[in-house]
Amino acid sequence: MRSLISGTLIILVLLSPVFAKPAVIDAQHQLNTVEDALSETKAQSEDTKALAEDSTTKNVKLPQAEVNLPKEKIEEAKLVEDGPKAGATNSEAVSGTATKFNDIEVPPMRELAGERFDEDTKNGYWFVKHYSPYCHHCKAIAPTWQTLYEFYYSSKPVPAGKKSSESDSLNTFTRYYDFHFGSLDCIAFGDACTKHGVSAFPTFSLYKDGEFVKKFDGKKDIAGLSAFIEDTLESTRPGSRPKDGMKLPEPEATSVDTAAPAEKPAEKDKDPAAGKAAAEKHNEKVAEEVPLPAAETPIVKATSKVPGVPKKPKKPSAAPNPLGNSVSLTQESFQKLVTNTQDPWFVKFYVPWCHHCQDLAPTWQQMAKELQGKLNVGEVNCDVEVRLCKDVHVRAYPTIHFFKGGERVEYDGLRGLGDLVSYAKKALDVGGGVTYVDADAFKKMEETEEVIFVYFFDHATTIEDFEALERLTLSLIGHAKLVKTDDKELTERFKISTWPRLLVSRDGRPSYYSVLAPKDMRDFRQVLSWMQSVWLPIVPELTASNSREIMRGKYVVLGILSRERADEFVLDKREIKNAALDWMEKQTHAFQLERQEQRDAKQLRLEEAEDRNDQRAVRAAKSIHIDIREDDKKQVGFAWVDGVFWERWIRTTYGINVNDGERVIINDEDNRRYWDTTISGAPIMPSRTSILETLPKIVASPPKISAKSSTGFIQRIFFGLRGAATGHPWVSLGMLIGIVIGTLIWGKGKMKRGKKRNSGGFFQLDGKEGFLNGGGYGKAD
């Protein structure tokens, strides 16, 4: 009976789409999914083509949300890593050989055992690192930790030339302070780490006589760890530590001049610090005098000499970013320079121990240099400015935001130098507010911009309308242009009869925002949501950042092109775009025809009821509501992809090599299938004829051309069953009911036959005893 129930449940799970609208399955799947393959690549600019070969490494995601913050505090890594792997080396284990520092032999650091932890640490102070040998943060801090131990172990508490009340044999760091270093492997001794409340790797904790004292929560570098140790040593033996501190070694160094004074940041690297200080001083001078509350959203007003349009804010009195440096921002300077001014800022939020942040650092500085005199560039260390990062809702490292006048938008693009500079330059365009255009300026803009949002206004448009419009500018950076106009020629071209009115022009083809009520036109979220649904070009380039937006929920005609063949590239893009425009026009016409047919049917019912003088039928005909939309059916999108850059992904997923020539595939990402041939079996080519002849046969239900799968065998079975169920719901429902009834009848018959075979060996009581005397060999009275 158990197997019967299990079999029935499996059938129900497989055919569950009969009862619900199919949804995108976000299961872990193979390399063959478009979004995973495109998301797992290139931490640098798309023009850095040398990274193409590594771009499709399986299950490696684009480092867009690389290091997530835990709920309570900023920490480096989750407690549970991937776990021990066969053959893995313990990079954290200290070698069994002694080392030398300042020509003094240093024994290996103590590796503590979990079961003996309390016993080993019962005497004196113990500064312990809890780590995982598989945690990359632990591996990164290992040289610093080892050097810190060697530096202190070899140091002399009582400097030479001074008398000590103790013998020279006691003039060692360990004996003088009774201070020890140790490490505990939390993979090998997980229970001990759990007992001590370790929730992240690495964790540094101080113990005294076996009892926990406190956890180190400062900056995890040699200076931060040393400051923590110095505080402890000073409290142990007051007055024994140098007032000005000590010169610290660099990680992996083998010596340091202990007689030299402590190195200050300004002396260590004068030029960068001086540059940052000068930049901060300059920006403080140009900051506006009137402060605004941090939580308040200041209003950025537009500019134009057109009547009814408010003036734009004053520009900064001096050029931004005068020295080409990234300014280090604190809670106070951020409030003064960024939040309370209209100056645009490009700001990076990071932590020093994050590897992705470290990789981005040189690129960020180079970008700041490129934007000298153009855009303010800043950075916030979230290990230091914890409250500020929490206020900005930083969830991952590094996080990059563009700020202007208290408004902000997160940058979610690629992190190569070219990508960052390109985005920053586009962001600068919003500094003057929404641009006013006439017919000539708009025509010129159409030559370079694929997507343009146009806001039509008249003399009755209010200041509140313009203020709501200005809030949209930041969200459109890198996606589309936003302009405003009251030009008569443009009004006639786009047939505007009500004001204000918003539309999007994509390659000259307008789409209108259907909401007209003033309240709804000022609804920022509602308007932005519509913009996001139409801000892609008619034929966009498929990249890692927009793959979800393009591929999910629709058929996609995807041109696989090569920029290396420049002439063919231009012609093929034009052919795909023309095919897209023709298809959209046909679909619009078909939609209008279907809607008109429903209206005609309604009118026919109404006329027939009136001819019969049937008032009940008249009311029923009038109550018929025609509610069809163009997006009721599965839509068709168009895009193109660089077949050279994404060569590996295209070859492994679709079996196509762009070196053999440009091709087109039609992809259905929801069902993990695609088509690459016409009805005759020939490859689909980037031409209007080939695309438009093939597309109707694929979107038909069922498709008239056999599809190929972009997944593995198991997923292929699942998506096949789901596709069959959703394509023929009533047939599938009938089959499901039949299978369930047949299975129940078969199971019931099997149970009856089992009872007959066993009737001589068991007898059953009606009471709670159930089945007794199995086998029938006992005494029966």
Phi, psi and omega in degrees: 000325179297316179295327177297314180295318180298317179298320179296318179297320179298317179298317180298319180296316183293326184256016181301334179299347177300324186264353183217151177296132182298142178239163178291129180272112180266055178270163176286121183229185188282184178301341192287350178283140186297312186295316180296315184296322182278335183278344190270013189236176170036102171275358179237186187298153178295336178282355176276076188293344183294342181274001188299324185294328181272358192288346183243027177302131189298132175063020175259116185272154174303130187288059182268332175226067197284314186236108185273144178281139172285175186290317189270317187209157178290120181224168192274319187204158178291153182296320182264111177270203182290346181089168182297141178242147181298130177081001181290145179263147180269096182289345182269342183293134182278137182296158182278000180261147179286156177241175178233140175222127186053038179065018176250130181290131181243122180290163178301146177294148184288122172267111185279145176261139185301316183288341180250013186301310181297321181293317184289332185255015186285346180241125175080189178272140176228122175258112192242134174260121174264126189215169170240134179293350181255358182275123183291334175292322178294320179295322182292325183274348185304312179299322179296315181297316180294317179295321178300316179297313181297320181298312182286322181299321183274355182283154179255115181301319179258112184299153179300144178095348178253147180277142177243144177287349180254163177288160180300330181295338178266358181276057173237152184302311186298316182286322184294316183257352186052047184242130186231155175248146177202164178228146180230120180281111184280348173281319178285326184233063183297322181297321180294319180293320177297320179300325182268012174072028179283123182236003179202158179243141344281154175239129179252123183229148179253132179236149175228122180052041176084354182255140179294134179256298178195163180256140177283125181231024179268196179289128187272072169224179186295328178291316181295315179295321179296319179298322178297316179295317182300321178299318180294316181295320180295322178289333179286312178229087183303137177083001183271348184258148179301134182296323182267009181081184181237155174288125184262148178280161171281151176306137180074007175286156180248000178199161175201147180282100184290342179277344182287149178291161179299143183272128179264151182305320182295327180279331182290321183210084190293315188298309180299317181295319179296322179296316180295319180297318180294321180295317179297319180297318180296314183293329176294327179291322184272354180294146181288154187280331185274111182280155175236150176299148184297324184277346183284141179264104181291153183262127178261120185264150183281175179223139175178152177273002178291136181303142177090351182259127181291162181280155179277161179292158179294142177283157178303148183285342180225163182294140178286161175045060188294333184255000179069035181243158171270116185280129176284119186255141174249178179303317183287312182291329177296316179298319185282320187266331186253300187294318189264019177228170175265005181289135176284141180225141174248112192236136178253131175253125189212172169228144187296332185275354182281124183296322179295324177294320179295321178293325182283334189308308181295324177295319180296318179294321178295322177297317179301321178294319179296330184262017179303129180077003183241313186214136176291134180236133181220172178210148181233125177275109185285347172290331181263311184263065184296315183296317181298315180295326177292320179296326180276357179063046176286123183247346183209161180240142344283151174244135183238130179233147168255126182246145170203117176060035180087340174277154179212157174218139182276136176275122182239021180271193180284163190243029171280163182301314180298321180293316181294316181295319180299316179296317182298320180293323176293324180295330180297334182296338182278353184299328181266012181082191181286127185284139173270135180230150169253188185298318181293316180295323180293320179297320178293322179294326180296338180290336184244339183250130180278329183231124180225124172269133183238127179252116180265130180227168175222192185293340182269356179293133187267167177299323179299324178297316180291324178295320177295324179294320182298330181293342184277344191297317183297321182292341182266358181301128179083357181245310185199166176266148175235123180229166177229155182198154167231022183296132184295320182295318177292325178298318179289321180299317183262008174055053180271129180232351176231149183228148349288158181219141182239134176217165174239133177251115177245109185054040177082357181262115185275146169228134190255141171285117193285340182284134184240342182297137181305321181298317181287328178293337179264000180281102186304310183296318182293316180293317180297322179299318177295317179301318181295332180282346184231010187273357174284144173299167179298321176231085181280163172276132178282121179229176180297324186281336183246009186298319179298315182299321185279315195270333187283138170078013182204164166283141180232121173277109188249113177275125178261103191242169179230125177289342184291333175259084192301314183295313179295324181300314180295315181295317182294320176299319179295320180295318179294320179295318178295322177297320179296315180296318179296317180295317179297321179294319179293320180293321177297317179296318180295321178296314179297322179293317179296319179294321179294323178298320178292322177294319178296320179295322178295316180296323179295318177298318182295315180296321179295320179293322179292322178297326179272357182057039181260096184296327178294317178291327178297314180296321180294321180292321180291334182279352178294125182253122179271109185227080174237147180231159181295331182266013175294326179266160179297126187278166177241126177247165180230144179200171174222156182225146179286105184291339178279312181294319182260030187304315184293314179298316181296320182291317183284332183270314186247356179066030183243136176245118184294341178294340177276358180124160180292142181223169176229135171237153177247115191253138173241089188294327182299324182252011176052052179217163181205165177233137178229009179228158176277183180296335180272355180094358179280152177299146176284124183258157177285071178218151181303316184297310182297319183289311186287337175282330184273322188303313180299329181285338180272321181281353177295157180240110359280164179299144181271355176240135181293137180268160172251152183264143176253021181231182177278181188295312184297313179296326180299319179296315182299309182292331176294314177296319180294319179295320179295319181294317182283333179284329181226073188296318184288321176297317180295322178297317178298318178297320180297315179297318179297318180295318180296314180297315180298320180294320179294317179298315180297318180293322180294319178296321179295323179293321178296316179297324178295322180294319180295320181294329185260007187296333181276348187254345182228151165229151188242134174263151180282346182279197186284352185292332180073217180280131182231164173051050178307131177099337174071019183265357180275178180286137178237119181270000000 
